Amino acid sequence: MRAFVQLMALAALAALSPAQAQAPTGKVTVLTSFSKDVTDPFKKAFEAAHPGTTVEIQNRNTNAGVKLLEETRSVNQVDIFWASAPDAFEVLKGKKLLQLYKPKAAGIPAKIGAYPINDPDGYYSGFAASGYGIMWNERYAKANKLPDPKEWQDLAKPVYFDHVSIAAPSRSGTTHLTIETILQGEGWDKGWRTIKEWSGNLRNVTERSFGVPDAVNSGQVGYGIVIDFFAFSAQGAGFPVKFVYPTVTTIVPANVGIVANPPNKATAEAFVEYLLSPAGQEVLLDKGIRRLPVRPETYAKAPADYPNPFKDPSLGGKVTFDSGLSSARTAVVDTLYDQLVTFQLDGLKAATKAIHAAEAALAKKDNAAGRAALKEARDLVAKMPVTAEQAASPEIRAAFTGGKEKSARQAELEQQWAASAKAAYAAAEAKANEAAKLAR
């Protein structure tokens, strides 16, 4: 009998030893685009839940993070990639830079709206959801007698000239998603028209996402095009800001994935599980974070006015976001925005200001020829150097896959697009000035 008991004890120890060997310990290195407002509460909570672990945060914008993982593939020192942009995860998955891992966490729906929360192949998981919209400072708006916007097109109105800020989509994964959402929701030509019309009212284009909400919070600028949690966390911190989801927006998951060949696989898996656990989901409600949980039951602990995409079908209901399409043309869309807006902002603003002035003149004294000239000016601003089909063509896409070194074809396309925009905006300004003269 004694021998039997000893045998059973040894069997139990043998069964336990693999689990003990895989217990989360040591350092987990997390590469993320999230600010310290997001990462610090999770770091503290995870380390408390798993004594003996340490979370090391490496902060880079999404595009830079993807490039780092590509460049360090053979000597990877990162365990976790953690960011908002689903198309970035598609890129990493396509390049085999993510580890297959299907979380054990239960109780998370398959979709949020029409969008899958998790990668169906198991290479990354949604831990929160986000939408894109307009944030503004109420005090700034009141002081400048500015109305509350509701739709993207509202920001193109003359009253908002020089009162709006955005981060460059080439530098911000969340801004890229905003631009891509408008393009998918309105179509290539109409979407770019909308984007360029309100871009003509921009005060500036910042290099980091954080720069936009910081400027709105402080009243340096009135309105910002942001991901929702920037506004919600600012509200939680007491800033006098408001936020609206335009009709053309989408609710998509922010994701977490384990990097291929992670240095600390067990702790990386534990980190993913913690983000998806009831305790981890409640951290999202922190006043400094304010993101949308993927666990429906977590909303019961949220403030009364907290957006709930599981109960409000209008949130993101107009756009079924295609992350495959977005990831396929990310570099092209980002480069187009830079060459048509970021680097041509002075010319675009000059054309836009002239269009606003012509519109005001024609409102006082209408003139058919003036209206025709004004339409020409608007069409020149909206003019695109490439069609949607060309942007998605293998020839153009291949020009933007050179990694660190810019290809000759990429440089050629950038010069062509910039020259086209510069000429179009100059011609638009001239046409708008002509329209204004015809109204006198």
ZATOR-189896 format. One record per residue (C-alpha): residue number from 1; residue in three letters; x, y, z. Coordinates in Angstrom, 1 decimal, decimal comma, m for minus. Example, Ala and Ser with C-alpha at 12.3 -4.5 7.8 and 13.67 -1.06 7.14 Angstrom:
<atoms>
- 1; ALA; 12,3; m4,5; 7,8
- 2; SER; 13,7; m1,1; 7,1
</atoms>
This chain:
<atoms>
- 1; MET; 0,0; 0,0; 0,0
- 2; ARG; 2,8; 2,4; 0,9
- 3; ALA; 4,5; 1,7; m2,4
- 4; PHE; 1,3; 2,5; m4,2
- 5; VAL; 0,9; 5,8; m2,4
- 6; GLN; 4,5; 6,7; m3,2
- 7; LEU; 3,9; 5,8; m6,8
- 8; MET; 0,8; 8,0; m6,9
- 9; ALA; 2,7; 10,9; m5,4
- 10; LEU; 5,5; 10,6; m7,9
- 11; ALA; 2,9; 10,5; m10,7
- 12; ALA; 1,3; 13,7; m9,3
- 13; LEU; 4,6; 15,5; m9,2
- 14; ALA; 5,3; 14,4; m12,7
- 15; ALA; 2,0; 15,8; m13,8
- 16; LEU; 2,6; 19,1; m12,1
- 17; SER; 6,2; 19,6; m13,1
- 18; PRO; 5,5; 20,8; m16,7
- 19; ALA; 3,0; 23,4; m15,5
- 20; GLN; 5,4; 24,5; m12,8
- 21; ALA; 8,1; 24,8; m15,5
- 22; GLN; 5,8; 27,0; m17,6
- 23; ALA; 4,7; 29,2; m14,7
- 24; PRO; 5,2; 32,9; m15,6
- 25; THR; 8,4; 34,3; m14,2
- 26; GLY; 11,1; 36,7; m15,2
- 27; LYS; 11,0; 39,6; m17,7
- 28; VAL; 8,4; 39,9; m20,5
- 29; THR; 9,4; 42,5; m23,1
- 30; VAL; 6,5; 44,4; m24,7
- 31; LEU; 6,9; 46,4; m27,8
- 32; THR; 4,0; 48,9; m28,0
- 33; SER; 2,7; 52,1; m29,5
- 34; PHE; 0,7; 52,8; m26,3
- 35; SER; 1,6; 55,7; m24,0
- 36; LYS; 2,6; 55,3; m20,3
- 37; ASP; m1,0; 56,2; m19,4
- 38; VAL; m2,0; 52,8; m20,8
- 39; THR; 1,0; 50,7; m20,2
- 40; ASP; 1,8; 51,7; m16,6
- 41; PRO; m1,5; 50,5; m15,1
- 42; PHE; m1,3; 47,2; m16,9
- 43; LYS; 2,4; 46,7; m15,9
- 44; LYS; 1,5; 47,3; m12,3
- 45; ALA; m1,6; 45,0; m12,4
- 46; PHE; 0,2; 42,2; m14,2
- 47; GLU; 3,2; 42,2; m11,9
- 48; ALA; 1,0; 42,2; m8,9
- 49; ALA; m1,0; 39,2; m10,3
- 50; HIS; 2,1; 37,3; m11,1
- 51; PRO; 4,8; 37,9; m8,5
- 52; GLY; 8,3; 37,3; m9,8
- 53; THR; 7,5; 38,8; m13,2
- 54; THR; 8,7; 42,1; m14,7
- 55; VAL; 7,2; 43,9; m17,6
- 56; GLU; 9,6; 45,9; m19,7
- 57; ILE; 8,0; 48,4; m22,1
- 58; GLN; 9,6; 49,4; m25,4
- 59; ASN; 7,7; 52,3; m26,9
- 60; ARG; 7,6; 53,0; m30,6
- 61; ASN; 5,0; 54,1; m33,1
- 62; THR; 3,3; 51,2; m34,9
- 63; ASN; 5,2; 51,5; m38,1
- 64; ALA; 8,5; 51,7; m36,4
- 65; GLY; 7,6; 48,7; m34,2
- 66; VAL; 6,8; 46,6; m37,2
- 67; LYS; 10,1; 47,6; m38,8
- 68; LEU; 12,0; 46,8; m35,7
- 69; LEU; 10,6; 43,2; m35,6
- 70; GLU; 11,5; 42,8; m39,3
- 71; GLU; 15,1; 44,0; m38,8
- 72; THR; 15,7; 41,9; m35,6
- 73; ARG; 14,0; 38,7; m36,7
- 74; SER; 17,2; 36,6; m36,4
- 75; VAL; 18,0; 38,0; m32,9
- 76; ASN; 14,6; 38,7; m31,5
- 77; GLN; 14,5; 40,1; m28,0
- 78; VAL; 10,8; 41,0; m27,9
- 79; ASP; 8,0; 38,8; m26,4
- 80; ILE; 4,8; 40,8; m27,1
- 81; PHE; 3,6; 43,2; m29,8
- 82; TRP; 0,8; 45,4; m28,5
- 83; ALA; m0,9; 48,1; m30,6
- 84; SER; m4,2; 49,4; m32,0
- 85; ALA; m3,8; 48,9; m35,8
- 86; PRO; m5,1; 45,5; m36,9
- 87; ASP; m3,5; 45,8; m40,3
- 88; ALA; m0,1; 46,0; m38,6
- 89; PHE; m0,7; 42,6; m37,1
- 90; GLU; m1,7; 41,3; m40,6
- 91; VAL; 1,6; 42,5; m41,9
- 92; LEU; 3,5; 40,8; m39,1
- 93; LYS; 1,4; 37,6; m39,6
- 94; GLY; 2,2; 37,6; m43,3
- 95; LYS; 5,9; 37,9; m42,6
- 96; LYS; 5,7; 35,0; m40,1
- 97; LEU; 6,8; 37,3; m37,2
- 98; LEU; 4,0; 36,3; m34,8
- 99; GLN; 3,7; 33,1; m32,7
- 100; LEU; 0,6; 31,0; m33,0
- 101; TYR; m1,3; 31,2; m29,7
- 102; LYS; m5,0; 30,8; m29,1
- 103; PRO; m5,9; 32,2; m25,6
- 104; LYS; m7,8; 30,1; m23,1
- 105; ALA; m9,9; 33,0; m21,9
- 106; ALA; m13,6; 32,3; m22,3
- 107; GLY; m16,6; 34,6; m22,5
- 108; ILE; m15,4; 36,9; m25,3
- 109; PRO; m17,7; 37,1; m28,4
- 110; ALA; m16,4; 36,3; m31,8
- 111; LYS; m17,2; 39,7; m33,2
- 112; ILE; m17,6; 43,3; m32,2
- 113; GLY; m20,2; 44,7; m34,6
- 114; ALA; m19,3; 43,1; m37,9
- 115; TYR; m15,6; 42,8; m37,1
- 116; PRO; m13,9; 39,7; m35,8
- 117; ILE; m12,3; 40,3; m32,4
- 118; ASN; m9,5; 37,7; m32,9
- 119; ASP; m7,5; 36,6; m35,8
- 120; PRO; m9,2; 33,4; m37,0
- 121; ASP; m5,9; 31,7; m37,5
- 122; GLY; m4,8; 32,4; m33,9
- 123; TYR; m1,8; 34,7; m34,4
- 124; TYR; m3,2; 37,7; m32,5
- 125; SER; m6,1; 38,6; m30,2
- 126; GLY; m8,3; 41,7; m29,7
- 127; PHE; m8,1; 42,9; m26,1
- 128; ALA; m10,0; 46,2; m26,5
- 129; ALA; m12,0; 48,0; m29,1
- 130; SER; m11,6; 51,5; m30,5
- 131; GLY; m13,4; 53,9; m32,9
- 132; TYR; m12,2; 57,0; m34,7
- 133; GLY; m13,7; 60,5; m34,5
- 134; ILE; m13,4; 64,1; m33,6
- 135; MET; m12,3; 65,5; m30,2
- 136; TRP; m12,7; 69,2; m29,2
- 137; ASN; m12,0; 71,6; m26,4
- 138; GLU; m15,3; 73,1; m25,2
- 139; ARG; m13,7; 76,2; m23,8
- 140; TYR; m11,8; 76,8; m27,0
- 141; ALA; m15,0; 76,3; m29,1
- 142; LYS; m16,9; 78,7; m26,9
- 143; ALA; m14,2; 81,4; m27,0
- 144; ASN; m14,0; 81,2; m30,8
- 145; LYS; m17,8; 80,8; m31,2
- 146; LEU; m17,4; 77,5; m33,0
- 147; PRO; m20,2; 74,8; m33,4
- 148; ASP; m20,0; 71,2; m32,4
- 149; PRO; m19,1; 69,0; m35,4
- 150; LYS; m20,9; 65,7; m36,0
- 151; GLU; m19,5; 64,4; m39,3
- 152; TRP; m16,1; 64,4; m41,0
- 153; GLN; m17,4; 66,8; m43,7
- 154; ASP; m18,3; 69,4; m41,0
- 155; LEU; m14,6; 70,0; m40,4
- 156; ALA; m14,3; 71,2; m44,0
- 157; LYS; m16,6; 74,2; m43,2
- 158; PRO; m14,9; 77,7; m43,3
- 159; VAL; m15,6; 78,3; m39,6
- 160; TYR; m13,0; 75,6; m38,7
- 161; PHE; m10,1; 77,0; m40,8
- 162; ASP; m6,8; 76,7; m38,8
- 163; HIS; m8,6; 75,1; m35,8
- 164; VAL; m7,9; 71,4; m36,5
- 165; SER; m5,0; 69,1; m35,9
- 166; ILE; m4,1; 65,5; m37,0
- 167; ALA; m1,1; 63,2; m36,7
- 168; ALA; 0,5; 62,0; m39,9
- 169; PRO; m0,8; 58,6; m40,8
- 170; SER; 2,7; 57,6; m41,8
- 171; ARG; 3,7; 58,1; m38,2
- 172; SER; 0,6; 57,0; m36,4
- 173; GLY; m1,2; 53,6; m36,9
- 174; THR; m4,4; 55,0; m35,4
- 175; THR; m4,5; 57,9; m37,8
- 176; HIS; m3,8; 55,6; m40,7
- 177; LEU; m6,9; 53,6; m39,7
- 178; THR; m9,0; 56,8; m39,6
- 179; ILE; m7,9; 57,7; m43,1
- 180; GLU; m8,5; 54,2; m44,3
- 181; THR; m11,9; 54,0; m42,6
- 182; ILE; m13,0; 57,1; m44,5
- 183; LEU; m11,7; 55,7; m47,8
- 184; GLN; m13,5; 52,4; m47,2
- 185; GLY; m16,7; 54,0; m46,0
- 186; GLU; m17,0; 56,7; m48,7
- 187; GLY; m15,0; 55,1; m51,6
- 188; TRP; m11,6; 56,2; m52,9
- 189; ASP; m12,5; 59,3; m54,8
- 190; LYS; m15,2; 60,7; m52,5
- 191; GLY; m13,2; 59,7; m49,4
- 192; TRP; m10,1; 61,5; m50,6
- 193; ARG; m12,2; 64,6; m51,5
- 194; THR; m13,6; 64,6; m47,9
- 195; ILE; m10,1; 64,1; m46,4
- 196; LYS; m8,5; 66,8; m48,4
- 197; GLU; m11,3; 69,3; m47,9
- 198; TRP; m11,0; 69,1; m44,1
- 199; SER; m7,2; 68,8; m44,3
- 200; GLY; m7,2; 72,3; m45,9
- 201; ASN; m8,5; 73,6; m42,5
- 202; LEU; m5,6; 72,0; m40,5
- 203; ARG; m3,5; 74,0; m38,2
- 204; ASN; m0,7; 71,4; m38,4
- 205; VAL; 0,2; 67,7; m38,9
- 206; THR; 2,0; 66,3; m35,9
- 207; GLU; 4,5; 63,4; m35,8
- 208; ARG; 2,9; 61,5; m33,0
- 209; SER; m0,7; 60,6; m32,1
- 210; PHE; m0,3; 61,9; m28,6
- 211; GLY; 0,5; 65,4; m29,9
- 212; VAL; m3,1; 65,9; m31,1
- 213; PRO; m5,0; 65,3; m27,8
- 214; ASP; m2,3; 67,1; m25,8
- 215; ALA; m2,9; 70,2; m27,9
- 216; VAL; m6,6; 69,9; m27,7
- 217; ASN; m6,5; 69,3; m23,9
- 218; SER; m4,4; 72,4; m23,4
- 219; GLY; m6,4; 74,6; m25,8
- 220; GLN; m3,5; 75,1; m28,2
- 221; VAL; m5,9; 73,9; m30,9
- 222; GLY; m9,6; 73,4; m30,8
- 223; TYR; m10,3; 70,2; m32,7
- 224; GLY; m8,4; 66,9; m33,2
- 225; ILE; m8,9; 63,8; m35,3
- 226; VAL; m8,2; 61,0; m32,8
- 227; ILE; m8,9; 57,5; m31,7
- 228; ASP; m11,7; 57,6; m29,1
- 229; PHE; m9,8; 56,7; m25,9
- 230; PHE; m7,7; 59,8; m26,2
- 231; ALA; m10,8; 61,8; m25,6
- 232; PHE; m12,3; 59,5; m23,0
- 233; SER; m9,2; 59,4; m20,9
- 234; ALA; m8,9; 63,2; m21,2
- 235; GLN; m12,5; 63,5; m19,9
- 236; GLY; m11,6; 61,1; m17,1
- 237; ALA; m8,7; 63,4; m16,2
- 238; GLY; m11,0; 66,4; m16,0
- 239; PHE; m10,2; 68,2; m19,3
- 240; PRO; m13,1; 70,1; m20,8
- 241; VAL; m13,3; 68,0; m24,0
- 242; LYS; m16,0; 66,3; m26,0
- 243; PHE; m15,9; 63,6; m28,6
- 244; VAL; m18,2; 62,4; m31,4
- 245; TYR; m18,1; 59,3; m33,6
- 246; PRO; m19,0; 60,4; m37,2
- 247; THR; m21,4; 58,2; m39,1
- 248; VAL; m18,5; 56,9; m41,3
- 249; THR; m16,4; 55,3; m38,6
- 250; THR; m15,6; 51,8; m37,5
- 251; ILE; m15,1; 49,9; m34,2
- 252; VAL; m12,1; 47,6; m34,5
- 253; PRO; m10,1; 45,7; m32,0
- 254; ALA; m6,8; 46,8; m30,6
- 255; ASN; m4,6; 43,7; m30,5
- 256; VAL; m1,9; 41,8; m28,8
- 257; GLY; 0,3; 39,1; m30,2
- 258; ILE; 3,2; 37,0; m29,2
- 259; VAL; 6,3; 37,6; m31,3
- 260; ALA; 7,8; 34,6; m33,1
- 261; ASN; 10,5; 32,9; m31,1
- 262; PRO; 9,9; 34,9; m27,9
- 263; PRO; 12,6; 35,0; m25,2
- 264; ASN; 10,0; 34,3; m22,5
- 265; LYS; 7,2; 32,3; m24,0
- 266; ALA; 5,4; 31,3; m20,8
- 267; THR; 5,3; 34,8; m19,4
- 268; ALA; 4,2; 36,2; m22,8
- 269; GLU; 1,3; 33,8; m22,8
- 270; ALA; 0,4; 34,8; m19,2
- 271; PHE; 0,5; 38,5; m20,3
- 272; VAL; m2,0; 37,8; m23,1
- 273; GLU; m4,3; 35,8; m20,8
- 274; TYR; m4,2; 38,6; m18,2
- 275; LEU; m5,3; 41,3; m20,8
- 276; LEU; m8,3; 39,1; m21,7
- 277; SER; m9,2; 38,1; m18,1
- 278; PRO; m12,0; 39,9; m16,2
- 279; ALA; m9,4; 41,6; m14,0
- 280; GLY; m7,4; 42,8; m17,1
- 281; GLN; m10,5; 44,0; m18,8
- 282; GLU; m11,5; 46,1; m15,8
- 283; VAL; m8,1; 47,9; m16,1
- 284; LEU; m9,4; 49,3; m19,4
- 285; LEU; m11,9; 51,4; m17,4
- 286; ASP; m9,2; 53,2; m15,6
- 287; LYS; m9,7; 57,0; m16,0
- 288; GLY; m6,3; 57,3; m17,7
- 289; ILE; m7,1; 54,6; m20,3
- 290; ARG; m10,9; 54,5; m21,0
- 291; ARG; m10,8; 51,9; m23,8
- 292; LEU; m13,7; 49,7; m24,9
- 293; PRO; m13,5; 46,2; m23,3
- 294; VAL; m14,1; 43,1; m25,4
- 295; ARG; m15,9; 41,4; m22,5
- 296; PRO; m19,5; 42,5; m22,6
- 297; GLU; m20,0; 42,0; m18,8
- 298; THR; m17,2; 44,5; m18,1
- 299; TYR; m19,5; 47,4; m19,2
- 300; ALA; m21,6; 46,8; m16,1
- 301; LYS; m18,7; 48,4; m14,1
- 302; ALA; m18,3; 51,3; m16,5
- 303; PRO; m19,6; 54,8; m16,0
- 304; ALA; m23,2; 55,3; m17,1
- 305; ASP; m22,3; 57,3; m20,3
- 306; TYR; m19,6; 54,8; m21,4
- 307; PRO; m20,0; 53,8; m25,1
- 308; ASN; m21,0; 50,2; m25,4
- 309; PRO; m20,6; 48,7; m29,0
- 310; PHE; m22,3; 45,5; m27,9
- 311; LYS; m25,5; 47,4; m27,1
- 312; ASP; m25,3; 50,4; m29,5
- 313; PRO; m25,3; 49,0; m33,1
- 314; SER; m24,8; 52,6; m34,5
- 315; LEU; m21,2; 52,6; m33,4
- 316; GLY; m19,3; 51,6; m36,5
- 317; GLY; m22,4; 50,2; m38,1
- 318; LYS; m21,9; 52,0; m41,5
- 319; VAL; m18,4; 50,6; m42,3
- 320; THR; m17,3; 47,0; m42,5
- 321; PHE; m13,6; 47,5; m42,2
- 322; ASP; m11,4; 45,3; m44,4
- 323; SER; m8,0; 44,9; m42,7
- 324; GLY; m6,7; 42,9; m45,6
- 325; LEU; m7,3; 45,8; m48,0
- 326; SER; m5,9; 48,3; m45,5
- 327; SER; m2,7; 46,3; m44,9
- 328; ALA; m2,2; 45,8; m48,7
- 329; ARG; m2,2; 49,5; m49,4
- 330; THR; m0,9; 51,0; m46,1
- 331; ALA; 2,3; 52,4; m47,5
- 332; VAL; 0,6; 53,8; m50,5
- 333; VAL; m2,2; 55,5; m48,6
- 334; ASP; 0,2; 56,9; m46,0
- 335; THR; 2,6; 58,2; m48,7
- 336; LEU; m0,3; 59,8; m50,6
- 337; TYR; m1,4; 61,7; m47,5
- 338; ASP; 2,1; 62,9; m46,8
- 339; GLN; 2,8; 64,0; m50,4
- 340; LEU; m0,7; 65,5; m50,9
- 341; VAL; m1,2; 67,0; m47,4
- 342; THR; 1,6; 66,8; m44,9
- 343; PHE; 4,3; 68,2; m47,2
- 344; GLN; 2,0; 70,4; m49,2
- 345; LEU; 0,0; 71,8; m46,3
- 346; ASP; 0,8; 75,5; m47,1
- 347; GLY; m0,4; 75,2; m50,7
- 348; LEU; m3,5; 73,2; m49,7
- 349; LYS; m4,4; 75,8; m47,0
- 350; ALA; m3,9; 78,7; m49,4
- 351; ALA; m6,2; 77,0; m51,9
- 352; THR; m8,8; 76,2; m49,2
- 353; LYS; m8,7; 79,8; m47,8
- 354; ALA; m9,3; 81,2; m51,3
- 355; ILE; m12,2; 78,7; m51,8
- 356; HIS; m13,8; 79,8; m48,5
- 357; ALA; m13,4; 83,5; m49,5
- 358; ALA; m15,0; 82,8; m52,9
- 359; GLU; m17,9; 80,9; m51,3
- 360; ALA; m18,5; 83,9; m49,0
- 361; ALA; m18,4; 86,3; m51,9
- 362; LEU; m20,8; 84,3; m54,0
- 363; ALA; m23,2; 83,9; m51,1
- 364; LYS; m23,5; 87,7; m51,1
- 365; LYS; m23,7; 88,1; m54,8
- 366; ASP; m24,3; 84,9; m56,8
- 367; ASN; m22,8; 84,5; m60,2
- 368; ALA; m23,1; 81,4; m62,5
- 369; ALA; m19,6; 81,8; m63,9
- 370; GLY; m18,3; 82,3; m60,5
- 371; ARG; m20,0; 79,1; m59,3
- 372; ALA; m18,5; 77,2; m62,2
- 373; ALA; m15,0; 78,5; m61,4
- 374; LEU; m15,5; 77,6; m57,7
- 375; LYS; m16,5; 74,1; m58,7
- 376; GLU; m13,3; 73,8; m60,8
- 377; ALA; m11,3; 75,0; m57,8
- 378; ARG; m12,9; 72,3; m55,5
- 379; ASP; m12,3; 69,6; m58,1
- 380; LEU; m8,7; 70,6; m58,5
- 381; VAL; m8,2; 70,2; m54,7
- 382; ALA; m9,9; 66,8; m54,8
- 383; LYS; m7,9; 65,6; m57,8
- 384; MET; m6,0; 62,4; m57,1
- 385; PRO; m2,8; 61,4; m59,0
- 386; VAL; m3,8; 57,7; m58,8
- 387; THR; m7,0; 55,6; m58,9
- 388; ALA; m7,9; 53,0; m56,3
- 389; GLU; m7,0; 50,3; m58,8
- 390; GLN; m3,6; 51,8; m59,5
- 391; ALA; m2,9; 52,2; m55,7
- 392; ALA; m3,6; 48,5; m55,2
- 393; SER; m1,6; 47,4; m58,3
- 394; PRO; 1,4; 45,1; m57,8
- 395; GLU; 3,6; 47,6; m59,6
- 396; ILE; 2,9; 50,5; m57,2
- 397; ARG; 2,7; 48,4; m54,1
- 398; ALA; 6,1; 46,8; m54,9
- 399; ALA; 7,7; 50,3; m55,0
- 400; PHE; 7,0; 50,7; m51,3
- 401; THR; 8,4; 47,4; m50,0
- 402; GLY; 12,0; 48,2; m50,0
- 403; GLY; 12,5; 48,4; m46,2
- 404; LYS; 15,0; 50,9; m44,9
- 405; GLU; 16,2; 52,0; m48,3
- 406; LYS; 13,8; 53,9; m50,5
- 407; SER; 13,6; 52,5; m54,0
- 408; ALA; 14,1; 54,6; m57,1
- 409; ARG; 10,5; 53,9; m58,1
- 410; GLN; 9,2; 55,0; m54,7
- 411; ALA; 11,1; 58,3; m54,9
- 412; GLU; 9,9; 58,8; m58,5
- 413; LEU; 6,2; 58,3; m57,4
- 414; GLU; 6,6; 60,6; m54,4
- 415; GLN; 8,0; 63,3; m56,6
- 416; GLN; 5,2; 62,8; m59,2
- 417; TRP; 2,5; 62,9; m56,5
- 418; ALA; 4,0; 66,0; m54,8
- 419; ALA; 4,3; 67,9; m58,1
- 420; SER; 0,8; 67,0; m59,0
- 421; ALA; m0,6; 68,3; m55,7
- 422; LYS; 1,5; 71,5; m55,8
- 423; ALA; 0,3; 72,3; m59,3
- 424; ALA; m3,4; 71,4; m58,5
- 425; TYR; m3,5; 73,5; m55,4
- 426; ALA; m1,9; 76,5; m57,1
- 427; ALA; m4,5; 76,2; m59,9
- 428; ALA; m7,3; 75,8; m57,4
- 429; GLU; m6,3; 79,0; m55,6
- 430; ALA; m6,2; 80,9; m58,9
- 431; LYS; m9,6; 79,5; m59,9
- 432; ALA; m11,1; 80,4; m56,5
- 433; ASN; m9,7; 84,0; m56,7
- 434; GLU; m11,3; 84,2; m60,2
- 435; ALA; m14,6; 83,1; m58,7
- 436; ALA; m14,4; 85,7; m56,0
- 437; LYS; m13,7; 88,5; m58,6
- 438; LEU; m16,7; 87,4; m60,6
- 439; ALA; m18,9; 87,9; m57,6
- 440; ARG; m18,0; 91,6; m57,2
</atoms>
